Amino acid sequence: MADASYLCNQLLIAMPGMVGDVFDRTVTYLCDHSADGAMGLVINRPTDLSVEAMLEHMDIDVPDAALGGRVFWGGPVQSERGFVLHRQPGVWDATLSVHADYHVTTSRDVLEAIARGEGPADFLITLGYAGWGSGQLEAEIRANSWLNCAADTGILYDKPADQRWQASLDALGLDPGFLSASAGHA
């Protein structure tokens, strides 16, 4: 079992002070966090690439019924690599079970299942991920760059992408107008 001080299965919310930063107003689902570092997927930055176009580009047959949705920018690391964040556990080749309700799969077979309509009902596809080295995320949190809250399926899958940052702050009962861009230290 993971140490309680780690933030695996949490939403990482960019503080308003990150204006102009690549993570400005992002919400990141933390898939892994340990003494070695952290890895997460940005869940509120849709790209111009549709899921259907991505699958067709990968030579995965898409049936007549068009798939909706966009592929998301998951972060600046390995931006050519795909990650599927989903609720339904499955039998796919490369799946990390983060929590009972959250799994990350990186194998082609889950994309083929999605194209056939046999994949997970709730999913989000990203290209790339956000990564932090040992102690880096903790230092950024101390520097007032991030807030965190429990992962919420409503935010991840039901809210439109442009509402996920505000919804994450709402889950904490916070108004961004009252958040300071600078950290206070005693």
C-alpha positions in Angstrom: 0.0 0.0 0.0 1.3 3.5 -0.9 2.4 5.9 1.8 -0.4 8.2 2.9 1.8 11.2 2.3 1.9 10.5 -1.4 -0.7 12.0 -3.8 -1.5 9.0 -6.0 -5.1 9.0 -7.2 -5.5 12.8 -6.6 -6.2 15.7 -8.8 -3.4 18.2 -8.9 -4.7 21.7 -9.5 -2.5 24.5 -10.9 -2.6 27.6 -8.7 -3.6 30.9 -10.4 0.0 32.2 -10.1 1.2 29.8 -12.9 0.0 32.3 -15.5 2.0 31.8 -18.7 3.4 28.5 -17.6 2.7 25.4 -19.6 0.6 24.1 -16.7 -1.5 27.3 -16.4 -5.0 26.4 -15.2 -4.4 22.7 -15.6 -5.8 19.8 -13.7 -3.6 16.7 -13.6 -4.7 13.2 -12.5 -1.8 11.7 -10.5 -1.3 8.1 -11.6 1.9 7.5 -9.6 3.6 9.3 -6.7 6.4 7.9 -4.6 9.8 8.8 -3.2 11.1 8.3 -6.8 8.9 11.0 -8.3 5.4 11.5 -9.8 3.6 10.9 -13.0 0.2 12.3 -14.1 -2.1 13.1 -17.0 -3.4 16.6 -17.7 -7.2 16.1 -18.1 -8.4 19.5 -19.2 -6.3 20.4 -22.3 -8.1 18.9 -25.4 -6.0 19.1 -28.6 -7.3 19.6 -32.1 -7.0 15.9 -32.8 -10.2 13.9 -32.6 -10.2 10.3 -31.1 -11.4 9.0 -34.5 -8.7 10.8 -36.5 -6.0 9.4 -34.1 -7.3 5.9 -34.4 -7.5 6.2 -38.2 -3.9 7.5 -38.2 -2.9 4.4 -36.3 -4.6 2.2 -38.9 -7.2 1.1 -36.4 -10.5 0.5 -38.1 -13.3 2.7 -36.9 -16.8 1.4 -37.5 -19.4 3.5 -39.2 -20.6 4.9 -35.9 -18.2 7.9 -35.4 -16.4 8.2 -32.1 -16.8 11.5 -30.4 -14.2 13.3 -28.2 -10.8 14.8 -28.5 -7.4 13.6 -27.6 -5.9 15.5 -24.7 -2.4 17.0 -24.1 -1.4 14.9 -21.2 1.8 16.8 -20.5 5.2 17.7 -22.0 6.9 14.3 -21.5 6.9 11.7 -24.3 4.2 13.7 -26.2 4.1 11.0 -28.9 3.1 8.3 -26.5 -0.6 7.6 -25.8 -2.3 6.9 -22.4 -5.9 5.9 -21.9 -7.3 6.8 -18.5 -10.4 4.8 -17.8 -12.8 3.5 -15.1 -13.5 0.0 -16.2 -10.8 -2.5 -15.4 -10.0 -4.7 -18.3 -7.8 -7.4 -19.7 -5.6 -5.1 -21.8 -1.9 -5.8 -22.2 -0.4 -2.8 -20.3 -2.6 -1.5 -17.6 -1.7 0.2 -14.3 -4.5 0.0 -11.8 -4.2 3.2 -9.8 -7.4 2.8 -7.8 -10.5 0.6 -8.0 -12.1 3.2 -10.3 -9.0 4.5 -12.2 -6.8 2.6 -14.6 -4.2 3.8 -17.1 -3.6 1.6 -20.2 -0.8 2.2 -22.8 -1.3 -0.7 -25.1 -2.9 -0.7 -28.5 -5.5 -3.3 -27.7 -7.5 -0.9 -25.5 -7.7 1.5 -28.5 -8.8 -1.3 -30.8 -11.5 -2.1 -28.2 -12.7 1.5 -28.0 -12.9 1.7 -31.8 -15.1 -1.4 -31.9 -17.3 -0.1 -29.1 -16.1 -2.8 -26.7 -13.7 -0.6 -24.6 -14.3 1.1 -21.3 -17.4 3.4 -21.3 -15.6 6.2 -19.6 -12.2 7.0 -20.9 -9.9 9.9 -21.7 -7.0 9.6 -24.1 -3.9 11.7 -23.7 -0.7 12.2 -25.7 2.2 12.7 -23.3 2.3 13.0 -19.5 3.5 15.2 -16.8 6.5 14.0 -14.8 8.4 15.1 -11.7 11.7 13.8 -10.3 12.3 12.8 -6.8 11.1 15.5 -4.4 10.3 17.9 -7.3 6.5 17.9 -6.9 6.7 18.3 -3.1 9.0 21.3 -3.6 6.5 22.8 -6.2 3.6 22.3 -3.7 5.6 24.0 -0.9 6.3 26.9 -3.4 2.5 27.3 -3.8 2.3 26.1 -7.4 -0.3 23.3 -6.8 -3.3 22.3 -4.8 -4.7 18.8 -4.6 -8.0 17.1 -4.0 -9.4 13.6 -4.2 -10.0 12.3 -7.7 -13.6 12.7 -8.8 -15.2 10.7 -11.6 -17.7 13.6 -12.3 -14.8 16.0 -12.9 -12.8 13.5 -14.9 -15.5 12.2 -17.2 -18.7 14.3 -16.9 -17.5 17.9 -16.8 -16.5 19.6 -20.1 -12.8 20.1 -20.2 -13.0 23.8 -19.9 -14.9 23.5 -16.6 -12.6 21.0 -14.9 -10.2 23.5 -13.3 -13.0 25.5 -11.7 -14.9 22.3 -10.7 -11.7 21.0 -9.0 -11.4 24.3 -7.0 -15.1 24.1 -6.2 -14.6 20.6 -4.8 -12.2 22.2 -2.3 -14.6 25.0 -1.6 -12.2 27.6 -3.0 -12.8 30.7 -5.1 -9.7 31.4 -7.3 -10.1 35.1 -6.7 -9.1 34.6 -3.1 -6.0 32.5 -3.9 -2.6 34.1 -3.6 0.1 33.6 -6.2 2.7 33.8 -3.5 3.3 31.3 -0.6 3.3 32.4 3.0 5.8 30.8 5.3 6.1 31.2 9.0 
